[in-house]
Amino acid sequence: MDASAIKQQIKNKKTDRVFFFTGKEIEIQKIYITQIARVNNLKVVHLDSILDVWKKLNKKNMFSVPACYVIRDDKELMNTDNALYQKIHDVVNDNIVVFTFTSIDKRTKLYKAIKSTLVTFERLKTSVLVKYVQREIALSEQNAVKLIEICENDYSRILLEIDKIKTYANAHYKEFDDVGFNEYFKQLLEDGTIYQPAKDAVFDFVDAVLKRQVLNSFRLMQECYEYGEATMVMLSVLYTNAKHLLQVQACTNKDIAKTTGLTGWQIRNAKAYVGRYSNNDLIYLLRLIQKCESGIKKGLIDEPVVLEYILVHIL
Amino acid sequence: MIGQKALRTTLSDLIARHEFPQFAILAGAVGSGKKTLAHWIYQQLSEQYNNIILEVFGTGVDEVRRAIAESYRLQGVHTIYLFADADNMSVSAKNALLKITEEPPINAHFIMTLADENNTLDTIRSRATMFRMDTYTVSDIVQYSDSNDAVVLNLCETPGDVDMLLAQDIPSFYEFVKLVVAHISSASISNVFKIADKVDIKGDNKGYDLRLFWKAFNYVMLHDAHEYTMSSRAEAVTVTNKTLTQLGVRGINKQMLFDMWLLNVRDCLTEV
């Protein structure tokens, strides 16, 4: 089942009684749960496990009021051959039960049983999120896209950052207007109040390598070691960024995001390095890094010399 | 338990003679039924000893130390201490195990399961009795899967493979693999890495199982990939098999391994 089917149920004010949700986008799941409860005139109650729900549903109490019960990551349910969730349908009556999972093992009997009704909430596309953002705060489309990219399409993070902007605007006692919010967003970005993934020694090192700055690369490599950065982390970050650069550089299609599957932020970062290495050079670099990484894991290559070895070969 | 007749006969004989080792390693491919066999051993020993206990521990150093403390506390009580999937056991955890396996308490049996017997210390291997899982026959797979589906029989070598495959939508999975085979050579470099999005590389069960995907790739490459020359198909299969062996290396970066496999297969394939 997908989210649009639930949307339709909410529109028709006739929803199922038992739901199974999974996926990264927890904030959107919360919105759906709130709407499902609202159309059924129920209060949302969070419980820890299916056993708690079972007790509530089987309680014969004159004063018990139906509710929308939400259970998150019930380990008991996920790890065992617990068939209680199948019997929930028989006792749910006017209540609603929503099981949510951060992730679910596809090998389990649970997954096989609920596969057809499981709704997955993945990160929303930027074009969809722009509308959500502009509903919350009057940002220009350009700034809305920038905010979404910084937050990596995570709706929870977007809402947190919007809250910061609104609080900042409120503190300055200015009118809530288009110009105001866009200015505040720019100021909060500049002074670092809006969280952006911090550039650190490893990223500076990778930046130097991808810009083909020989002296800087070796210097920053030493600096990373002095900071105690692990070789594996540096290899991994260098690999990821080199791969993104290759994907962006080799892309002939105008819609780079659709072709490569990269986010706007990743594409923007990669574009800063285009042209310094040929595609073949980048493929060679990726092979070299992988060879070194597996060599370290197999005990064939000494970890301390790996990065120097790579820099000497690629720069 | 399906299959493993010869191994189970050996184990039954040892148990009947009260000679089941105090430290045993069950080694076999992922999904070959090592944990099931460990539970079977527990059932066999239960018939011999009343009140035998089976305790399952994690492979962290704290868990190993807890197991050792338990074994001294329960000295005299027949107990099996099972360390399942010990391939990723840290060096400190392995070292903690060394002493107890050299002089185990009376009536304590330690069982460790490993996908690759090289993923443990030589000193631990020398103290243990190694039992290697037998290969499953086609009739074992048919019996376990309760299916004569050609895809299941050709791809699955162990009950774990069967479980993994049956958890997928087999026609979709097969179509996906055929699509990969058809386009892997011609897809642009900026596009081809997206194949990894559909495969479970991070181990978070989102996507098709990596091992199964490669096995299916080999099968399709050998039987269905007529758009490529025979020699290049054989080379692609060799590349995939070499990559599959590397999956067992402790801590290997699967994303990098998968990307290299993509690049290497693209390099060796020649269209007819």
Interface residues (C-beta under 8 A of the other chain):
Chain A: S103 I104 D105 K106 R107 Y111 K112 S236 Y239 K243 L246 Q247 V248 Q249 A250 C251 T252 N253 I256 T259 T260 G261 N279 I283 L286 R287 I289 Q290 E293 S294 K297 K298
Chain B: D163 M164 A167 Q168 S188 I189 S190 N191 F193 K194 D197 D204 N205 K206 Q246 V249 R250 G251 I252 N253 M256 L257 D259 M260 L263
